[in-house]
Amino acid sequence: MKTAQKKLSVGVLASGSGTDLQSIIDASEQGMIEATVAVVISDRNDAYALSRAKKHGIPGFFADPKGKDRAAHEDEIDMILREHQVELLVGAGYMRLLSPSFVEKWHHKLINIHPALLPSFKGTNGQRDALQYGVKISGCTTHFMDTEVDHGPIILQAAVPVHRDDDRDALAARILAVEHQIL
């Protein structure tokens, strides 16, 4: 008799539309991964990621950073994650830097997706930076986060060719499609 394997409880931090979040939800619902999204947290009240969570019956929270220092804001996030018994935390388009103390609390349980082949093109616009540098191949990276920005042990990378006529948006769209696969 086969025993049911416990699904990994995943928390997601997202600031925007939540397409990476949706890829995780879809993979979970289709049985492609042994995980379930337990909670979604955003630093933006209007983040579409929160609507995606609601549509799938996933608790979603707006953790307002205004009027709080960084530690208080991160304590609020940490409390929500622990209340939902999160075992793995995913930064999926979360555009706020996490403090070293928060990252240390979630050491080896915090992963991020970045739209570049790390260690190249760290920061908020890896696609634009890749085009400006003139690379022929760009891509994306999933990695365990550490206390440095866009740094830490690499889990998986995927290459995306840069086309001669690419602008930032065209390259970003192709990279995003691959992000959904490797995340």
Disulfide bonds with the S-S distance in Angstrom:
none
